[in-house]
Amino acid sequence: MIVNNKTEQRLLLSYCSFTCIYLPGILTLLMFNENLYNVGKYKFLPVLMILTFAEVIKLLFPMLQAESPTIIKIEQRVSLKTKKSWSKILLSVIKFLITAFCLLLSYYMIIILFGAPILSKCEETMTLVITLVTLTYVPTILHLGLDNTLDVLLRHSSVKNSILVNAIKLNIGSTLLGTWLGAIFIPLDWDRPWQAWPIPCVIGALVGYFISHFITLIKMLPTPKLHRKIHQ
């Protein structure tokens, strides 16, 4: 089964447009409701649930296409013509939870190695870790599947490059880069309340997540073809 490349571009364009609309709206509401300083606490978890729900909604976008294609890996969808048994579904859920837990530990250890408090401010550190998992792991596994997600996270060359895979890689890289850049503001002697750990890192992760979608959105925009008539 071959999917039109233009169809994939339209789907990815709709994905990124959706993110570039709702994410700034959420951040704006947090700012006006004076909840921006809660992004480093467990009070921020409902917002992360909204972000996860938004990614699930994106899975319905292919149904709106006339061709009814899917941007998820085609080989997996073709091989799953038969209905999954409950045992296979349970096994997939277990794999998902184990992978998510391992990624949580990995992010936590990396953040600690970069200088985060080890014993104090565990709530703040865990909130940052959960934010990173939500922005990097959840979209990847929803749109690529578990096997391809592991390949992307571990940077294996076995995963085939495609428009979606490249967009996911950009999303992961931009989110992590935004987190790292956000940490630069914490040690500065400005005495601002938003410099408290890990508010700049969480905001940086969200900004990086948004920028990656905006860059992909620009790339997916149709370029007008200029037809020039040459008069001899």
Secondary structure, DSSP 8 states (H G I E B T S, - for coil): ----HHHHHHHHHHHHHHHHHHHHHHHHHHHHTT-GGGTTSGGGHHHHHHHHHHHHHHTTGGGGSTT---SS-HHHHHHT-S---HHHHHHHHHHHHHHHHHHHHHHHHHHHHTT--SSS-HHHHHHHHHHHIIIIIHHHHHHH-HHHHHHHHTT-TTS---HHHHHHHHHHHHHHHHHHHHGGGSSSTT--GGGSTTHHHHHHHHHHHHHHHHHHHHHHS-----------
